[in-house]
């Protein structure tokens, strides 16, 4: 512990920045001379093409105002000038004036390594400056770990709301300091059984510019009550956690599936109905959320194979003469309106509008011809349903391929137990209870 020299200056300075960038001079001043600053710069900062207009004043002064940066004419020389005393200035190298940005990913990786947390950091799309580390596993409990570098209370509150929805149990949140939590955030953490660890009281840079613990941190001890035994985790888990899937098979290690959401959704549906064949249209329909009045465009990235048709009107078994009469009726109504508008454009001599309307009419006519044969009979949807069957199989196989990277035994199990076709389903050899 004696190697800790920076006294949490880094976290305190970082929490004051709206964006994590500042001139190199300011980074140097904020962190002091107790660390190997060149190593810090190399590992955690990256230069931008911006130059600062003001700098932290290095002189002790009751005003503590920033100095103006002035570039001298005909010379590549910069001067940091006191705002009160024009004659109080010093020359400064251009590199010190150059704005440097914090490499947040490098910092997050260093934090994970110091706390011995498996590094699988993925940034949140909705809450900036926040990441999901992964699972910290102990003998009795698996703890999801998250980190935020946010310094705005409302952003942290939104993050905690999302984490509470995402996590079915306890989790650990790392943040820059205790000040980012308001009473509402603290209450939400307490109600969910989650824990918060302020980094400015836990980690700091030592004289070698390496992150080190300021005090011992027992992550498992934060959650385990010595007077009670924790409830055992289910042996088989396949459940949605926010924008990821939490998965475990046969008592093995848990992992988060962060891609292949479509295929994972189909797997989840089939796992909820073991040893049951379900029409593929019903599964896709439940995923799309479409009802009888709904419409689906570019279903399953199928290049519009169902363009002009409602998914809810497709037959579950893929047979019969079905066309979306409602869609066809709408097309014909649009064609009548277009025809009237074309007549008005002709009468007004508006050739530009007329040309645009003719193009729209061609598209409408093509859509009607696609849905109805020349003699007015509704076309069969066998080919379109075959497209859906193929897309369904491809999505599930893609998800299983991603699962194989984490748990080959589960991937092999799915390859043996999942049946495809127009009536797919999950048919395991043994009775397996899934936590869904």
ChimeraX attribute file (.defattr): number of C-alpha atoms within 10 A of each C-alpha:
attribute: neighborCount
match mode: 1-to-1
recipient: residues
	/A:1	10
	/A:2	7
	/A:3	16
	/A:4	21
	/A:5	19
	/A:6	19
	/A:7	18
	/A:8	19
	/A:9	15
	/A:10	18
	/A:11	22
	/A:12	16
	/A:13	14
	/A:14	19
	/A:15	20
	/A:16	11
	/A:17	12
	/A:18	10
	/A:19	12
	/A:20	17
	/A:21	19
	/A:22	24
	/A:23	24
	/A:24	24
	/A:25	22
	/A:26	22
	/A:27	24
	/A:28	18
	/A:29	13
	/A:30	16
	/A:31	22
	/A:32	16
	/A:33	12
	/A:34	15
	/A:35	20
	/A:36	16
	/A:37	17
	/A:38	12
	/A:39	13
	/A:40	17
	/A:41	19
	/A:42	9
	/A:43	16
	/A:44	17
	/A:45	23
	/A:46	14
	/A:47	16
	/A:48	13
	/A:49	7
	/A:50	12
	/A:51	17
	/A:52	19
	/A:53	16
	/A:54	18
	/A:55	22
	/A:56	18
	/A:57	19
	/A:58	12
	/A:59	8
	/A:60	7
	/A:61	8
	/A:62	6
	/A:63	9
	/A:64	11
	/A:65	14
	/A:66	16
	/A:67	20
	/A:68	19
	/A:69	21
	/A:70	17
	/A:71	16
	/A:72	11
	/A:73	8
	/A:74	6
	/A:75	7
	/A:76	9
	/A:77	13
	/A:78	18
	/A:79	19
	/A:80	23
	/A:81	21
	/A:82	19
	/A:83	14
	/A:84	10
	/A:85	8
	/A:86	10
	/A:87	9
	/A:88	12
	/A:89	16
	/A:90	11
	/A:91	14
	/A:92	16
	/A:93	12
	/A:94	18
	/A:95	13
	/A:96	18
	/A:97	23
	/A:98	19
	/A:99	23
	/A:100	26
	/A:101	19
	/A:102	19
	/A:103	15
	/A:104	15
	/A:105	15
	/A:106	12
	/A:107	15
	/A:108	18
	/A:109	16
	/A:110	18
	/A:111	22
	/A:112	17
	/A:113	13
	/A:114	13
	/A:115	18
	/A:116	10
	/A:117	17
	/A:118	15
	/A:119	17
	/A:120	13
	/A:121	18
	/A:122	14
	/A:123	16
	/A:124	14
	/A:125	10
	/A:126	11
	/A:127	15
	/A:128	14
	/A:129	18
	/A:130	25
	/A:131	22
	/A:132	18
	/A:133	21
	/A:134	20
	/A:135	22
	/A:136	19
	/A:137	16
	/A:138	10
	/A:139	6
	/A:140	13
	/A:141	17
	/A:142	18
	/A:143	20
	/A:144	20
	/A:145	22
	/A:146	22
	/A:147	23
	/A:148	21
	/A:149	22
	/A:150	23
	/A:151	20
	/A:152	14
	/A:153	15
	/A:154	15
	/A:155	18
	/A:156	22
	/A:157	20
	/A:158	13
	/A:159	22
	/A:160	21
	/A:161	14
	/A:162	15
	/A:163	24
	/A:164	20
	/A:165	13
	/A:166	16
	/A:167	17
	/A:168	13
	/A:169	13
	/A:170	20
	/A:171	22
	/A:172	23
	/A:173	22
	/A:174	20
	/A:175	24
	/A:176	24
	/A:177	20
	/A:178	15
	/A:179	12
	/A:180	20
	/A:181	20
	/A:182	13
	/A:183	9
	/A:184	13
	/A:185	18
	/A:186	17
	/A:187	12
	/A:188	16
	/A:189	23
	/A:190	13
	/A:191	10
	/A:192	17
	/A:193	14
	/A:194	22
	/A:195	17
	/A:196	19
	/A:197	18
	/A:198	16
	/A:199	21
	/A:200	19
	/A:201	16
	/A:202	19
	/A:203	25
	/A:204	24
	/A:205	25
	/A:206	21
	/A:207	17
	/A:208	16
	/A:209	21
	/A:210	20
	/A:211	19
	/A:212	19
	/A:213	20
	/A:214	20
	/A:215	10
	/A:216	10
	/A:217	13
	/A:218	9
	/A:219	18
	/A:220	17
	/A:221	9
	/A:222	13
	/A:223	17
	/A:224	13
	/A:225	10
	/A:226	8
	/A:227	6
	/A:228	7
	/A:229	9
	/A:230	12
	/A:231	8
	/A:232	8
	/A:233	14
	/A:234	13
	/A:235	17
	/A:236	19
	/A:237	20
	/A:238	22
	/A:239	19
	/A:240	20
	/A:241	19
	/A:242	14
	/A:243	13
	/A:244	17
	/A:245	22
	/A:246	19
	/A:247	25
	/A:248	23
	/A:249	20
	/A:250	14
	/A:251	11
	/A:252	13
	/A:253	14
	/A:254	21
	/A:255	18
	/A:256	21
	/A:257	21
	/A:258	15
	/A:259	15
	/A:260	19
	/A:261	18
	/A:262	17
	/A:263	20
	/A:264	26
	/A:265	22
	/A:266	21
	/A:267	22
	/A:268	18
	/A:269	19
	/A:270	21
	/A:271	22
	/A:272	16
	/A:273	13
	/A:274	18
	/A:275	17
	/A:276	14
	/A:277	17
	/A:278	18
	/A:279	19
	/A:280	24
	/A:281	23
	/A:282	17
	/A:283	21
	/A:284	22
	/A:285	17
	/A:286	15
	/A:287	13
	/A:288	16
	/A:289	12
	/A:290	15
	/A:291	13
	/A:292	10
	/A:293	10
	/A:294	13
	/A:295	19
	/A:296	18
	/A:297	16
	/A:298	11
	/A:299	17
	/A:300	17
	/A:301	9
	/A:302	14
	/A:303	10
	/A:304	13
	/A:305	17
	/A:306	21
	/A:307	18
	/A:308	22
	/A:309	22
	/A:310	21
	/A:311	24
	/A:312	22
	/A:313	17
	/A:314	23
	/A:315	17
	/A:316	17
	/A:317	15
	/A:318	19
	/A:319	12
	/A:320	13
	/A:321	13
	/A:322	18
	/A:323	20
	/A:324	18
	/A:325	16
	/A:326	13
	/A:327	18
	/A:328	20
	/A:329	12
	/A:330	15
	/A:331	19
	/A:332	16
	/A:333	12
	/A:334	15
	/A:335	20
	/A:336	13
	/A:337	12
	/A:338	18
	/A:339	15
	/A:340	11
	/A:341	16
	/A:342	21
	/A:343	12
	/A:344	14
	/A:345	17
	/A:346	12
	/A:347	10
	/A:348	11
	/A:349	11
	/A:350	12
	/A:351	13
	/A:352	9
	/A:353	15
	/A:354	19
	/A:355	13
	/A:356	11
	/A:357	18
	/A:358	15
	/A:359	11
	/A:360	15
	/A:361	20
	/A:362	12
	/A:363	14
	/A:364	19
	/A:365	14
	/A:366	11
	/A:367	17
	/A:368	20
	/A:369	13
	/A:370	15
	/A:371	24
	/A:372	17
	/A:373	11
	/A:374	10
	/A:375	6
	/A:376	9
	/A:377	12
	/A:378	17
	/A:379	14
	/A:380	16
	/A:381	19
	/A:382	15
	/A:383	11
	/A:384	14
	/A:385	22
	/A:386	14
	/A:387	15
	/A:388	21
	/A:389	20
	/A:390	13
	/A:391	17
	/A:392	24
	/A:393	18
	/A:394	13
	/A:395	20
	/A:396	23
	/A:397	20
	/A:398	18
	/A:399	21
	/A:400	23
	/A:401	17
	/A:402	18
	/A:403	23
	/A:404	15
	/A:405	10
	/A:406	17
	/A:407	19
	/A:408	14
	/A:409	14
	/A:410	19
	/A:411	20
	/A:412	14
	/A:413	14
	/A:414	20
	/A:415	15
	/A:416	13
	/A:417	16
	/A:418	20
	/A:419	16
	/A:420	15
	/A:421	15
	/A:422	20
	/A:423	17
	/A:424	20
	/A:425	26
	/A:426	24
	/A:427	19
	/A:428	15
	/A:429	10
	/A:430	7
	/A:431	9
	/A:432	13
	/A:433	14
	/A:434	19
	/A:435	15
	/A:436	14
